[in-house]
Amino acid sequence: MEESKEGAIANGASHYNLQAELQQQYELLLDKSQRLEDRLEAFDFITDSEIGDTPLLRARNLERELGFRQIYLKLEGGNPTGTQKDRIAFAQCADALRRGFDGISLATCGNYGMACALAAKYAALDSVIFIPAAYHTRRGAEMEKLGARIITVDGDYEKAVEASVEYAAKMELYDANPGGDNTSLQLKAYGEIALEIYDELRDAPRVVAIPVSNGTVVAGVYKGFLSLFRRGKTSRMPLIVAGSSAHKNPIVQAFLQGKESCEDLEPGSIKETEINEPLINWHSFDGDLALNALRATGGWASNVTDRSMLRLAKILKEKEGLNVLPAATAGLAALSTPTDPEMLQNDRFVAILTSRK
């Protein structure tokens, strides 16, 4: 009997080997004699297969522990290198490939460099990663294994960014640092988080809580929800809430002090710990964009202690079986201390957990 069209499709799908196809697309990317259009299509295939669509889970045990009506956790640790930063790393490497660059340059204290090293490897681009000499990240060896070149810089993260930007201009590499010409690209990539939350909930939650450092994730998620609201997809805008290491983030300090814009903190006042390292900085490159997101939605920002983040990470592990970096809980910590305790009742809330442990 002749096989139906639907049956043929189903039969073909059952024999489809995604890993073999990924390898084939990667090999195409490595062959620089191929047309740029074909290489870009191959990279898009890899990106679509590997990046985003991270889980959104209702945390019933956490609800009981903290007194929420409904809380959902967006697990960005589901990305390949374990953080949300894979989203912008792959978007920027696609942009670099499209624009004819041979490599990228960026500064990192760990996770972002790992994400860019992986994305650059898939895109067949060189990656030069600047790391502050005082930071001791276990991910340096992983970056080098992926083919990245590591350059250590005397000074803090902000100094490493400055050195990376200068190097990119000198060597004609793609500048993948925050706060530059590619900010809109980074915001769009992080805006996909909002679209994924909407796909699951079919509307905006009451609040979306996010850890904040440079402010790019906060601003990007806000932009994503704003687009959905303007298009009539959601009935409301969520309140955007941000949490960061206590007294070590310009965005949180500007919000709490009622300042119109972010102001740099005193560099000497910033003390790194094993817990707060992913969050701290005296300058937030996209700080004003994040500050606007908080105020435009009626949200709030909170200082979060290392103890609070450790406590929440322990609760998530014991009650929900989730193993995340303590710093990934900074947004959840801010959400759990609202300006009005009644706000936690009778609605849906989302906390973005930015990295797995």
N, C-alpha and C positions, 0 to 999 in steps of 0.2 A: 504494500500500500504506500502511496506517495506521502511523504512526511509533510505535515502542515507547516506553514510559515512560522507559527508561534512555537511549534515543537522544535523546529530547526534552530530557532534563536535560543530556546532554553537549552537544547543539547550543546550548542556552541558555547554558551555561557558556562556550562558545567565543566568544559574542558579548557576554559581560559586560565592561563597561568600568569597572574599579575607580576610575580617576581621575575619571570623570564622577560616579560614585556618591559619592566622597569630597567633591567640590565641592557636590553636592546636599545632603549631610548638613551640611556647613559652613554653607551658606546657611540651612538650617533652624535651626541654632544661633544665627545672627545675628538671627533673627526672634524677638524676645522676647515676641511675642504668642502664640507656640506654647505648648502645654502643657509644663510642666516635664518630665513623664515622656518626652515625645517628644524634647525637647532632650537629656535625659540619654542616651536610647537612641542619638541621633545621635553624641554625644560618645564613647560606648562603641564605636560602630562605627569611629570614627576611631582611637581608642586601639588596638583589636584589630588594625586594619589597619597601623598605623604603629610601634607600640612593642613591644619585646621580640623573642623568637624570634631572637636574635642568633646568629651562627655559632659552632659548637664544632668546632675543627679540630685534627686530630692533627698535631703539628709534628715530623716525622721528622728534619729537618735539625737542629733544636734538640736533639733527643734525642742525636744524634751529637756535637754541640758540647759539651753539658753533662753527658752521661753518664746520662740518664734511660732507664728501660725504655720507658715510654709516657707522653708528656705531651700534654695537650690544652689549647688556648688558647681561652678564651671571649672573643669579640671584641665588647665592648660599644660599640665605635665604630660598630657597625652601626645604632645608634639614630639618629633624625633629626638631632639636633644633635651627634652624635659622642661621647656619653658615656652612662654608666649612669644619669645623673641625669634623663634623660627619663622613666624609670620612675616616680620619685616625683613629678615635676612634673605628669605627667598624672593620677596617682592623686589628688593634692591638689586639682587644678583640678576634677576630677569631684566631690570632696567639697565644695568651695566652692560649686559650682553647685547641688548637691543641697541644701545648707543655706541657700541664698538670699543668698549674698554677691555683691556687685557687682565685687569685685576682690580681689587678693592682694598681700601685702607680704612681702619677703624680703631677706636680705643675701647677697652673693656676691662672689667674687673673679674670676668669669668664667663658667665652664661651667654652674653651677647656674642662674644668672640667665638664661642663654640658653635653657636647657631650660624654665624657667618662663615666659619671655616667649612662647615658641612655644605651649606648652600653653594659656596664658591667651588667646592670639589665637584658637586653635581653639574655646575655650570661651566666647568673647565676654565675657571678663572683663578689667577693667583690671589692669595689673601695675605695681607701684611697687617699684623695685629699688635697694637701698642698696649702694654700693660704697665701700670704703676709699679715701680720697684718694691714699694712697701707692701703691696698686696701679694698674698700667697694663695693662689688659686690652684686647686688640684686639676683644673681643666686645661692648664697649659700644655701638658703632655698629650692630652687628647686632641687639642688643636693642631699640634705639630704632627701627630699621626695622620691627620686629615690633609696634611700638606701645607699648613699655614706657617708663615715665618713670624716669629715672635721677636718684638723689640721692647726691651724694658726702658722705662723713663723715670728719671729721678723726679719725685713729686707725687701729686695726687692724681685722681682720675681726670680732673679738669685739665691738668697739665698734659696728660696723655692724649686727650682729645685735641688740644692745641697742636701737639707734635704730629699727630696723625693727619690733621687737616693740612698742615704745611707740607708733609711728605706727599700726600695725595696730589697737591697742586704741582709740586716739583716733579714728580714721577709720572704725572698724567694718569693717575689711578682714580677710580670711582670713590668719592668720599661718602662713606656709609655711616658717618657720625650723626648724632641727633643735632637738631637746631640749624641744619643747613638747607640747601635748595630742595632736598628730597623730603622735607617734612610732610608735604601733602601726600606723598606716596606712603609714608609710614602711617599716617593717620588713616588712610583708606584701608591699609592692611589690617590695622587693629580694629577698624570699623566692622570687619567681618565677624568679630566676636559678637557684636550686637545682633547681626543678622542670624547667627546661629542660635542665639538665645531666643529670638523671635520665632524661628522655625520650630523650636520645641514648645514654647509656651503659647504661641499664637497671639501674643500681645506683649506689651512692655510690663515688666514687674514694677512694683512700687519703688524699689531701690535697687541700684547696682553698686556694690561696694568693691573697691579696687585698691591694691597696694600702690603707692605712688613714690617715684623717685624723680626722674626727669619730667614726668607728666605726660609722656607721649601716649601711654596706654589709656589713661583717663580721658585725654582729649579725643583719641581715636574712637573709643567706645561711645562717647557722647555724640560725636559726629555721625556714627552709624545709626544710633537711635533717632537723632534729629532727622536724618534722611527718611527713615521709616515713618516717623510721625508726619512729616510734610507730605509724604505720598499717601497718607491715610491708612497705612498698614496697622498702626497701633492707635489705641484710643487715648494715649497719654504719653508724656515723657517721663522716664524714670528719674527719681532723684539720684544724682551721682554723689557717692560718698568715697572719701579717700582717707587712707591711714598710712602713716609712716613712722619711722623711728623717732622717739620723743625728742623734740627740739633740734632735729638734725635734717629738716627738709624745708626749703624756702616756700614751697607751695602751702604746706600746712601752717607755717608760721604767718604767712601773709594773710591767709584766710582767718585765722584766729585773732589776729591783730587788726583786722579790718582794713588792710592796705589795698590800694587800687591795683597794684602790680607786685610781682615778686621782687624781693631784694635779696642779694647774695648774703649768706651768713658769713661769719668770721671763720676762715678756714681752720684756724687753730682750735676752734671750739668743737670741731667734728671729730669724735672719737669712734673708731671702728671696733666692733666686737664680732665674734664669730656668728652671732645671730643677726645683727643689723646690717652687715656689709652690703647685701644687695640693694639696700634702701638709701643709704646715707649719701649726701652730697651737699656741698655748700652753694652750688649753682644748679638750678633746674633749667635745662635747655629749652624745654617747652612748657615752662612753668606758667606763663600768663595764659596760655591756651587751656591748661588744666584748671586754673583758678576761675576762668570764665565758665567752664563746664559746671563747676560746683555751684557758682552763684546763679547761673542762668536756670538751673533746675531746682533751686531751693535746697540743695544738698548740704553736706557739711564735711569737715575734715577734723581728724583727731590725731593727737600725739599718742603713740603706742609704745609701751615699754617692752624690753626684751622678755621680761617675765610673762607678760600677757601673750606674746607670740608663742613662747614655749608652751604655755598652758593650752592654748588653742590647738597647736600642733599635736600635743599629747592627746587631747580629746578626740581630734579627728582620727588619730591612729587607733585609739582604744574603742571608740564608739562607732566609727564609720569605716575602719579598715583602710584609711588613706594615709600614705606616708609622704608628707610634703615638707618643704623647707619652712621653718618657723616664720621667716620673712614673708612667705606667701600668704600668711594669715593676717597681714596688717589691715587689709580692707575689712575682713570679717571682724577684727577687733574693733574697728571704728564703728561698724554697723551695730555691734552688740552694746554700744553705749550711745544711744540716740539722744537727740535734744529733747525728745518727748517719748517716754517709755511706752505710751499707748500706741506709738507708731508701729511697733513690732507685732501688733495683733491684727488678725483678720485681713491679711493681704499676702502677696507673694514677694519674696526677696531673693536676690541673687548675689552671691559673693564669688568673685573671681579668685581662684587659687592659682597663682602665676607660675609655680614650679613644683616639681616633685623632688623628693630628697634623693 
